[in-house]
Amino acid sequence: MEFAHIANVFVNQAFASGCTVVKCPCKKCKNRLLLHKPEIQLHIAKDGFMEDYLVWYEHGELKHAGEPDGNDDEDRMDEMIADVATDYEEQSLPEEVQKFFRLLAASDEKVHEGTNVTVLQAVTHLMAMKSKYNFANNCY
């Protein structure tokens, strides 16, 4: 009975936007075929859901930011920079390295006291706008 309820909730959510066909998440179709509602209901009842399809990302459900996505590649940039810094602790830093660390420190500074936006975030946003709307360099 629980499976039937889950299948019914899925079908209702998948077709909630008004579309007439959606990807079939059964074990055989694996989100590769577009089918109508009765066909999907039949496939799910007959074959069940495809393995590990717990977040219905192909059918309107979004992953939550806190959920692991199976991608274990974490940004370890801070660790790499700390390693570089320890390599130079005993000797004076070359000008190029000092310049890099000043740039890193500036990127974490707030744009002004009344905001939580960092300089890096602001510049990144401006660069994204420049790219998206094809601004010329002299717009800055």
N, C-alpha and C positions, 0 to 999 in steps of 0.2 A: 504494500500500500504506500510506503514511503517513496519508493522508486516512482510510482505513478504520479505522486504529488510533485516530485522534483521535475519529472519530465513535463508535466503540465505547466509548471512555473516557467520552465525553460521556453517552451513553445510560445506561451503568452508574451514573454519578454522579447523573444526573437522577432515576433511579428507585430509588436506594439507600435513600431514606427509607421505601419501601414504598408510596408512592402509586401509583395505577393510571393516572392521566393527568397530564401536565405540559404546559407551554406549548411549542409547536413552534418551534424557532429557525431554521427553513429560510428561504430568501430570500422565499418567497411568504407564509408565515404570520407571520413577524416577531414571534414571541412573543405572538400575539393569539389563537391557537386552542389549546384543550386537547385533546390526542390521546393515544392509547394507544401503548405502546412499539413495536409493529410498524409503526404508521402513521408515527411519528416517524423510525424507521430508514429507511423507504421515502422519506419526504420529504427527509431529509438526503442520502441516496444519489442521489436524482433531481435535487434543486434546489441542494444545498449549504447551508452555513450563511449566515445573513443577514450582510451586510457589517458589519465592525468589531465583531462579537460575540466579543471575545477573552476577556473575563472573563464567565463564565457566571453573572451576578448573579441571573438569574431561575431558576437551577437549583442553588442552594446554594453557589456560589462567592462569596466575599467579596472586595471590593476591598481591597487593602493600602493602609495609610495613606500610604505614600510614592509611590504611583502617581498620576499626574495624572488627574483626572477630567473634563478638558475645561472645567472652570470656572476661568476666569482671574481671577475676582474675588477678590483677596486683601485681607485686612484691613490697611488702611493707616492705622489709627487713630493709631499712634505718629507717623507722618509728619505727620498733621494737627495733632496736639497740639504737636509740635516747631515747626510753622509758627506756631501761636498764641503759643507761648512767645517766639519770635524777634520777633514783632510788638510785644511788651511789654518787651523787654530794655532799651530806652533810657529808658523811663519806669517809674514805680512801678506795680506791678500793682494793679488794683482788688481790693477785699476778696473779691468774688465769684470772681475768677480765682484768687486765692491759696487760697481754700477748695477750689476744684476741684483744684488741683495737690497740696494736702495729701491730699485724698481719693485721688487717683491714686497717690501715694507709699505711702499706707497699704494700698492694695489689693495691693501687691507684697510687703508684709511677711509673714513666716512667722507662723503662729498661735502657735508656741512653738519653742524651740531644737531639740527632738527630732523635728521633722517637716519635710517639704518642702511641706506644704499652705499655700497663701497665704490671707490673710484673704478675698480675693475669691472663691477657690475654696470656702472654708468657707461663706460667706454664700450663694453661688450654690447650693450643695448644700442648705442649709437652706431656701431659697426654693423649690427644686424639690420638696422633701419637703412643704412647706406646701401647695403647689399640688396635688400628687398626692393627698395624704391629707386635703385640705380642713381643715387646722388653722386654728383661730381666731387672731386677732392676739394675744390675751392668753396664748397658749402660749409666747411668747418671754419 
